[in-house]
Amino acid sequence: MRGMYRVGVDIGGTFTDVVVAGEAGDIVRAKALTTPDDYTEGVTAAIDSAATELGTTLGELMSSCIGFVNGTTVVTNAIAQQRGRRVGLLTTRGFKQQIYIHRGIREIQLDLQKETRPPDIVRQRHVAEVDERVNRQGDVLVPLGEDDVRREVTRLVEEEGIEALAVCFLWAFRHPEHERRAAEIVRELYPDLFVTLSCEIYPRIREYERMNTAVLNSFVSEGAETYIGKLTDRTRDLGLADGRISFMQSLGGHISSEEAMSEPIRLSHSGPVGGVVAASHFASVLGEENIITADLGGTSFDTALIRDGRPTHAHRMTINRLLTGLSSVDIHAIGAGGGSILWIDERNLPRVGPQSAGAYPGPACYGNGGREPTLTDANLLLGLIDPDKFWGGTVRLDVDAAAEALRPVAAQLGGSLEEIAAGYHQIAVTHMSTAMAKVSLGRGYDPRDFTVIGYGGGSGLFLAEVCAELGITRLVMPRAAATFSAYGLLFADAIHAQATTAEWGFASGDVDDINALYDRLQEQAVEALRREGFDESNTTVRREADVKFVGQSFEISMEMPLAPIAEDEREALSARFVEEYERVYGAGAAWDGFPIVLHTARVVASGITEKPPVQPRGGNGRAAAVEPSGERTIRVRGGTVAATTYDGPSLVPGARITGPALVDDVDTTLFVPEGDRLEIDELGNYVFTVDTAMPTALAATSASGGAS
Amino acid sequence: MSTTTTYDPILAQVIARRLEVVCEEAAITLNRSSGSPIVTEANDFSTSLVSADGDVIAFSSYLPPHFVSAMNAVRNILDTLDLSTVEPGDHFAANDPYTVAPLHAADPSVITPIFAGDELVAWAYSSVHVLDLGGLTAGGWIPGSYDRYGEGFIFPLIKIVSHGEWDKNFVDLYLANVRMPESLNDLRSCVAANNTTSSRLQEVFDRYGADTVAEYAAINVRLSEEHARERIRKLPDGTYTATDWVEYDGHGVEALHRLSVALTIRGDEMLIDLTDSPPEANCFINATRAALLGWILGDVIRTLFPDLPINAGVHKPLRIVKSEPGTMLNPSKNAATSCGHMESGTKVFRAFHDALHKAVALSDDPEIRRRAAGLGGNVAPHNVVSGVNDAGVFEVWVSFDSLGTGLGAQSNVDGRDCGCYEDMTGARMLDIELEEMASTLHFYRRLCPNSGGHGFRRGGMGIDSAWQMQGMQRAQLTMFSNVTRVPSRAPGGGYPGGGTGNRIFHGGLGAGTVTDVGARLREPEFERSGDVPPSHATNLQIDTDAIFRCYGAGGSGLGDPLFREPWRVAEDLENEMITADVVPAIYGVVLGAQGEIDEAATVARRHEIRTERLGGTPPAREPEPMTEYRSPLRLDDGHRTFLCNHCGEPIAPTSENWKDHASTRSWPLPERAQDLGTKVREMADTVMRMWEFACPSCGTLLEVEIYADGEKPARDIRLGETSDVPGEAF
């Protein structure tokens, strides 16, 4: 196979996954061990093996590669493990303890022993005050003390040995000149010192968030410089053309390596975003607009909402307990996965997670010495997993070890092993449906209007039941659901967002002001794409606004027209906001008669990349013959049933199965409960039709389950 | 398990979690739809789910004292309302302190019936602090009022919304009584929150059936009660007492009102005796029942069972003995109570915490002993500014730097800085830029050095900041600052933290830029200058050139500071948490010229301090080193003798006051506060004394207490002595 390739690289904690798409949409996957000392080693090895599978060479593949998108946890890990550069901070005189006080933000803990300080990314002795002050109008009350800047930066570098700098002055988003002048002075003194300005990384009100964002950006700059820089150099050496490499950001699109180098914090928490991006694209292929994604891995369950084909975004993210100005695809994560530990709390009630047995020793049934029972052990005892077919039969699971691990909790709760395993399975289903309710119902959307796209290795055993809990009838699980996140990198666009605090009154603001502001933001965002080689033909722009009633602290995001706002549009805009507000908070909740203000203006410019086509697997739409591979006795809540088993790879488009059934695919197993149907669509996806009729027997059977 | 009825533990867990999530979602709705920083930043609100018969079955964990408000509100409804007239889409509200009985009148209750089919099966409840209820001044706390009629708008139970439509008469009446119409928006947010509770609960009913949900909610209440009782049983039977003082100077006379709390542990029950109350006061410091019970419940939950789901089960083991009618802790209906929860209420809570921790320290169970904790400042000294700004708009600004008061030290960690009331689990101060969205300019903001009580684990720090009006020529300021003269109590052998306070520099500090003035204010010479306004003042007229400086109180430390690891002391000094003088004087740590720790000199200095505590006699025993916190005292096997838990030597028979046998020193409070570097306001006519009790054998500090001049340390631990008084349920 020859032609234009697209490559997605996902560097995980253990494995580096590579997905290569050819021009025709044919996909090849490869894996290598992640090499933390020099990530480029693992990346090169994985691509090399993909090249081999494609029947080409590494050099050929790279030189005919038109998009090389990287997802990485390098930045996320630097923050989580608190391993980053020694950062110095320059701030307004009188306010050096702001970063130490952390606004006194509480953790919402009734147990004050858990009410601890957030981590200090910058030490107090590395914070220096500089004379300067600006007021809320942006007027200079005290000019910048340039000698202070010289003296303090010299001291921080020479005596304290700082390795990167952040600058955050009060009201710098209104008057950025002081920060910019400080940066010039620093550049004269130490041209190689990495500097982040708060007015550039997050030009918005709330200095604590600006400060954290700037400090974190400088903190992660080393890992990013070495990783991004090295990878960029290495791929160039291997033949990749300039400008082809890009990096996935938490916002859902990718940015160039130059930008990733100067604002590496944008890569933080981009890990699970690939899957959501893939699901968005997938949704459009399926002709669906409203999707809930569900990704169940070993330690966590991640879920997100896609509406009108676009993922929703969360702004002002909290990272490692620090409030920041970062925006991200809004993914809700809970600590429930295959490795989640099953335990009993002090009230003698069963609990699932959030502690996980991790990859090693992993669940007891892996036979690596894990002794605590996990969800995977419970599923094995319920017969949902075939011990001989796990990961395509490469791992043989130890049923006795699983039983041994679960026995103590079963004894304490007073039930048979199977009863208790079924109970824990049910609790996990509740956790997941609660999380999915949070991203849908919690934001005013009825989950029954959505299709669930499920992926990640563990999803297949739970999602049909989770959907039933929420009344969702349609569930789609793509083939190769287990590597869906890396696959998603191939569908990501380049994204640049520019936002600023506007404080524009819907009724009172000057329309020329707001139009000029949006034009400026748009020019900045589009210019950034232009530098990456996008032009008008492949650039799309959205104008968004975060809006609230005057006096409120939280805003609701709404889309704004691309055309300039006209005088006579004010009322219509207000009405749209009130409508959206009451959709979220219920009738009667709107603040009758209160003015509405556009708090933040945002422009999101996307550089649309060409997507690999999705290849049909053939089939003629007619029901295809289906051959069961056997039968397994499984325990479900309320009793034991015989489930027909099928070999996943043997199912061709058009195949139809009714539950109770189990489908053993290479890297996952799907559980089709009684009453549900499963079909293979023409793209080879598993499509469930979930029976949402009330399981009326549940309350009755559970009451008789009994413990004393 | 002691439960005898058969139930499904899986379903119990599923339904418990579902109901908790319902309350959490309602709390998110309230928070995000609110416009009041007291909701969005301080999280001064709560949401609850209450059963048809009035048991709280789920609760958001923002403000445990509101639990009692929820309980009271539904009780009032059940007592007074013809339930056959209640229909879906109705919402009720009230703030009357004596009928529906919320925490205080400025936290109105909003109550919404929930139906399953035609049957009324539960109530959604929410409560939020509204920033104006009329009365003498905005804010909802009225320090200048003499009775309830000066405190603003009081309304008994009213149906505010019928079938989703607001009652126009109520809206008109409410708006006619308040100066800030946005205050009504907070009730709208409560309606939105209760709508969320109602619709989310409907989904749980759809899934499991309303009957099953009710049955399992009751099972969860029973489980919480059983476990609450089990924990209480781990405390030694006996009666434990502690004292505190309510401060008030708002009517021109400076006064301290003494109260005490007697806590009896009898088996698996707690009896809380509040009969030792001051007389009713002619100001807003009188506490209603809800205020008292709310704080006590919060402290019990935090100390003994923060892990249990909060529902009616947690208060069932608690009984209360009220004081006489017409006293500060059981006021008559005309009494002013708008700040009762923050004034006498918090002082009852502080005394209760101290009494409870005497029992905690002597428990046989190491897990219970590990729950030892100092006391937070538990105060938010608000400054409420109102006036017409330069744009001609009437503006009310509450400085949320007042939330910057420290939490008490915990056995495993220093108290959280600026954590506000311990019960306000979601409190947070504002960014300076948000503070300055009001007509103000801030000179600096920092932690007030030495404000956190010294100890093995240090108390949380309070804030120190200064501001001036900007863009407003004249304004009026209402302030109340209620931990100025008597700082936090300090169970466990650490020191109390500093107090709150305000200083006013009329006419400013002369020439200089805003940053220069800010730097000068932080110099030691300005620490004690400026005017000291009353700690309770209403509508002080202020000018644009006046500078206001505010201190937040700190939490108390835990354990003798001589046990604190020297590296932590050095780090606290580097971070400006403490000043250089207290390093050798209080912590007994000696640092070299470069700030490095001189180990040998530190050992010698600590020995020297213990010698000073024993009146110059070197200690006969050395205390065991302390790497994990341990209680100051323990009991011998027969519970006949108090032993020093640091050196093991006997101190006193348990039949006597152990403090009579300790090595004791005392100072006038302001004098000792100066040694500690903490801020305490001196009084014109009254002298309080700080007492320190050390082990006579090893010289380790066992307890620090404050008494009125002439008062003797009381016998506050009476093991085995329990009262037969039945007491009232909560």
Chai-1 contact restraints between the chains, C-beta under 6 A:
chainA,res_idxA,chainB,res_idxB,connection_type,confidence,min_distance_angstrom,max_distance_angstrom,comment,restraint_id
A,R93,B,T515,contact,1.0,0.0,6.0,A-B,restraint_1
A,G94,B,Y444,contact,1.0,0.0,6.0,A-B,restraint_2
A,G94,B,T515,contact,1.0,0.0,6.0,A-B,restraint_3
A,G94,B,G518,contact,1.0,0.0,6.0,A-B,restraint_4
A,Q97,B,R446,contact,1.0,0.0,6.0,A-B,restraint_5
A,Q97,B,L447,contact,1.0,0.0,6.0,A-B,restraint_6
A,I101,B,C418,contact,1.0,0.0,6.0,A-B,restraint_7
A,R103,B,R428,contact,1.0,0.0,6.0,A-B,restraint_8
A,R103,B,M429,contact,1.0,0.0,6.0,A-B,restraint_9
A,G104,B,G404,contact,1.0,0.0,6.0,A-B,restraint_10
A,G104,B,C418,contact,1.0,0.0,6.0,A-B,restraint_11
A,G104,B,G419,contact,1.0,0.0,6.0,A-B,restraint_12
A,G104,B,R428,contact,1.0,0.0,6.0,A-B,restraint_13
A,G104,B,M429,contact,1.0,0.0,6.0,A-B,restraint_14
A,I105,B,R428,contact,1.0,0.0,6.0,A-B,restraint_15
A,R106,B,G419,contact,1.0,0.0,6.0,A-B,restraint_16
A,R106,B,T425,contact,1.0,0.0,6.0,A-B,restraint_17
A,R106,B,G426,contact,1.0,0.0,6.0,A-B,restraint_18
A,R106,B,A427,contact,1.0,0.0,6.0,A-B,restraint_19
A,I108,B,T425,contact,1.0,0.0,6.0,A-B,restraint_20
A,I108,B,G426,contact,1.0,0.0,6.0,A-B,restraint_21
A,L110,B,S61,contact,1.0,0.0,6.0,A-B,restraint_22
A,L110,B,I301,contact,1.0,0.0,6.0,A-B,restraint_23
A,L110,B,R302,contact,1.0,0.0,6.0,A-B,restraint_24
A,L110,B,P306,contact,1.0,0.0,6.0,A-B,restraint_25
A,D111,B,P306,contact,1.0,0.0,6.0,A-B,restraint_26
A,L112,B,Q410,contact,1.0,0.0,6.0,A-B,restraint_27
A,Q113,B,Q410,contact,1.0,0.0,6.0,A-B,restraint_28
A,Q113,B,N412,contact,1.0,0.0,6.0,A-B,restraint_29
A,E115,B,R416,contact,1.0,0.0,6.0,A-B,restraint_30
A,T116,B,V413,contact,1.0,0.0,6.0,A-B,restraint_31
A,Q124,B,N575,contact,1.0,0.0,6.0,A-B,restraint_32
A,R125,B,E574,contact,1.0,0.0,6.0,A-B,restraint_33
A,D131,B,T515,contact,1.0,0.0,6.0,A-B,restraint_34
A,R133,B,V514,contact,1.0,0.0,6.0,A-B,restraint_35
A,R133,B,T515,contact,1.0,0.0,6.0,A-B,restraint_36
A,R136,B,E436,contact,1.0,0.0,6.0,A-B,restraint_37
A,L141,B,V514,contact,1.0,0.0,6.0,A-B,restraint_38
A,V142,B,T513,contact,1.0,0.0,6.0,A-B,restraint_39
A,V142,B,T515,contact,1.0,0.0,6.0,A-B,restraint_40
A,I205,B,E433,contact,1.0,0.0,6.0,A-B,restraint_41
A,R206,B,D431,contact,1.0,0.0,6.0,A-B,restraint_42
A,E207,B,D431,contact,1.0,0.0,6.0,A-B,restraint_43
A,E207,B,E433,contact,1.0,0.0,6.0,A-B,restraint_44
A,Y208,B,D431,contact,1.0,0.0,6.0,A-B,restraint_45
A,R347,B,L223,contact,1.0,0.0,6.0,A-B,restraint_46
A,R347,B,H227,contact,1.0,0.0,6.0,A-B,restraint_47
A,N348,B,M1,contact,1.0,0.0,6.0,A-B,restraint_48
A,L349,B,P9,contact,1.0,0.0,6.0,A-B,restraint_49
A,L349,B,A12,contact,1.0,0.0,6.0,A-B,restraint_50
A,L349,B,Q13,contact,1.0,0.0,6.0,A-B,restraint_51
A,P350,B,P9,contact,1.0,0.0,6.0,A-B,restraint_52
A,P350,B,I10,contact,1.0,0.0,6.0,A-B,restraint_53
A,P350,B,Q13,contact,1.0,0.0,6.0,A-B,restraint_54
A,L413,B,P9,contact,1.0,0.0,6.0,A-B,restraint_55
A,G423,B,I10,contact,1.0,0.0,6.0,A-B,restraint_56
A,Q426,B,I10,contact,1.0,0.0,6.0,A-B,restraint_57
A,T430,B,V14,contact,1.0,0.0,6.0,A-B,restraint_58
A,T434,B,V21,contact,1.0,0.0,6.0,A-B,restraint_59
A,G442,B,E25,contact,1.0,0.0,6.0,A-B,restraint_60
A,G551,B,G35,contact,1.0,0.0,6.0,A-B,restraint_61
A,G551,B,E182,contact,1.0,0.0,6.0,A-B,restraint_62
A,Q552,B,G35,contact,1.0,0.0,6.0,A-B,restraint_63
A,S553,B,T40,contact,1.0,0.0,6.0,A-B,restraint_64
A,F554,B,R32,contact,1.0,0.0,6.0,A-B,restraint_65
A,Y585,B,S33,contact,1.0,0.0,6.0,A-B,restraint_66
A,Y585,B,A192,contact,1.0,0.0,6.0,A-B,restraint_67
A,G586,B,A192,contact,1.0,0.0,6.0,A-B,restraint_68
A,G586,B,N195,contact,1.0,0.0,6.0,A-B,restraint_69
A,A587,B,G164,contact,1.0,0.0,6.0,A-B,restraint_70
A,G588,B,G164,contact,1.0,0.0,6.0,A-B,restraint_71
A,G588,B,V191,contact,1.0,0.0,6.0,A-B,restraint_72
A,A589,B,S33,contact,1.0,0.0,6.0,A-B,restraint_73
A,A589,B,R188,contact,1.0,0.0,6.0,A-B,restraint_74
A,A589,B,A192,contact,1.0,0.0,6.0,A-B,restraint_75
A,W591,B,N185,contact,1.0,0.0,6.0,A-B,restraint_76
A,A699,B,Y208,contact,1.0,0.0,6.0,A-B,restraint_77
A,A699,B,G209,contact,1.0,0.0,6.0,A-B,restraint_78
A,A699,B,T212,contact,1.0,0.0,6.0,A-B,restraint_79
A,S702,B,D8,contact,1.0,0.0,6.0,A-B,restraint_80
A,S702,B,L11,contact,1.0,0.0,6.0,A-B,restraint_81
A,G705,B,D8,contact,1.0,0.0,6.0,A-B,restraint_82
A,G706,B,T6,contact,1.0,0.0,6.0,A-B,restraint_83
A,A707,B,P9,contact,1.0,0.0,6.0,A-B,restraint_84
A,S708,B,T6,contact,1.0,0.0,6.0,A-B,restraint_85
